Amino acid sequence: MQRIAPRITVDEKVRFGRPVIEGTRVPVDLVIGKLAGGMSIEEICEEYELTREDVLAALGYAANILAEEQVRALG
């Protein structure tokens, strides 16, 4: 297991190495997708047994990944 961000880990034996919330098998992309789909932080916490801090860590991780992404417009 390797911590790649606060509360976010990867382990090739857990979810095929996808980033998950530390101590769980809940993938970061699932949390972000649920938020995008309209679930509240509280609903996600209840359904997946996460804390508010876990959900915010997933958002923070996603924001950092997007901030590092380079997109070039093709013209």
Order of alpha helices (4+ residues) and beta strands (2+ residues): beta-beta-beta-alpha-alpha-alpha
